[in-house]
Amino acid sequence: GFTLNSPRDAGRRGSHVSLGHAEGMRIDLALINDMQVLPDFRSPDNIRLGIAPIYTSFVDIHSAVMRLREIVVDRLYEKYPVEPPQVT
C-alpha cells in the first residue's frame, strides 16, 4: 500500500526518501513510539526517512525498513487514533 513520493531524480530528492501510505500518520506514530525510528511526517500521507551517509549505515536503513514492514504487516498502527495528534 505504499507509493514512492520522492522525486526519482536524485538532484531534486535531497537526502530523504518519502513514502506515501493512507495510514501514514499512524504508521509514523508507531515508528516513533514502538520502533525507535524517527521519521518526519508531512500531510497528507508522507512518511519521510532521512538518510545522511555520514552517520546512516546500510544496516540502519535495512532495520528501519524491516520495522516499517512489521508495523504494516502486523497492523501495529491501528492502536493509534485516526485523528492527528495536537503536537507532532
C-alpha positions as CSV (number, residue, x, y, z in Angstrom):
1,G,0.0,0.0,0.0
2,F,3.0,2.3,-0.3
3,T,3.8,4.8,-3.0
4,L,7.2,6.4,-3.6
5,N,6.5,10.1,-3.2
6,S,10.2,11.2,-3.5
7,P,11.3,12.6,-6.8
8,R,13.2,9.9,-8.8
9,D,15.7,12.5,-9.9
10,A,18.4,12.5,-7.2
11,G,19.1,16.1,-7.9
12,R,15.6,17.0,-6.8
13,R,15.3,14.5,-3.9
14,G,17.7,15.6,-1.3
15,S,18.8,13.2,1.4
16,H,15.4,11.7,2.3
17,V,13.0,9.1,1.0
18,S,9.3,9.9,1.1
19,L,6.8,7.1,1.2
20,G,3.1,7.6,0.9
21,H,0.5,5.5,2.7
22,A,-3.2,6.1,3.5
23,E,-2.3,5.3,7.2
24,G,0.9,7.4,7.1
25,M,0.3,9.4,10.3
26,R,-0.5,6.3,12.4
27,I,2.4,4.4,10.9
28,D,4.7,7.4,11.7
29,L,3.5,7.3,15.3
30,A,4.1,3.6,15.6
31,L,7.6,4.1,14.1
32,I,8.4,6.7,16.7
33,N,6.7,5.2,19.8
34,D,7.1,1.5,19.2
35,M,10.2,1.0,17.0
36,Q,12.5,3.9,17.9
37,V,12.7,5.1,14.3
38,L,12.5,8.9,13.9
39,P,10.8,9.8,10.7
40,D,9.2,13.0,9.6
41,F,5.6,13.2,8.6
42,R,4.1,15.6,6.1
43,S,0.4,15.7,5.4
44,P,-1.5,14.2,3.9
45,D,0.4,10.8,3.7
46,N,4.2,11.3,3.5
47,I,6.5,9.4,5.8
48,R,9.9,10.8,5.3
49,L,13.1,8.9,6.2
50,G,16.3,11.0,6.3
51,I,19.4,9.3,5.0
52,A,22.6,11.0,5.8
53,P,25.6,9.0,4.5
54,I,27.9,10.3,7.2
55,Y,26.1,8.6,10.0
56,T,23.4,6.4,8.5
57,S,24.6,2.9,7.6
58,F,23.0,0.3,5.2
59,V,22.2,-1.7,8.4
60,D,20.3,1.3,9.8
61,I,18.3,1.6,6.6
62,H,17.5,-2.1,6.5
63,S,16.5,-2.1,10.1
64,A,14.2,0.9,9.6
65,V,12.5,-0.7,6.6
66,M,12.0,-4.0,8.4
67,R,10.4,-2.2,11.3
68,L,8.2,-0.3,8.9
69,R,7.2,-3.6,7.3
70,E,6.4,-5.1,10.7
71,I,4.2,-2.2,11.6
72,V,2.2,-2.5,8.4
73,V,2.0,-6.3,8.2
74,D,1.1,-6.7,11.9
75,R,-1.2,-3.6,11.7
76,L,0.5,-2.2,14.8
77,Y,-0.5,1.3,13.7
78,E,-4.1,0.5,14.5
79,K,-3.7,1.2,18.2
80,Y,-3.2,4.9,17.3
81,P,-6.2,7.2,16.7
82,V,-7.2,8.3,13.2
83,E,-7.3,11.9,14.3
84,P,-3.8,13.6,14.1
85,P,-2.2,14.5,17.5
86,Q,-2.2,18.1,18.6
87,V,1.6,18.2,18.6
88,T,3.9,16.1,16.4
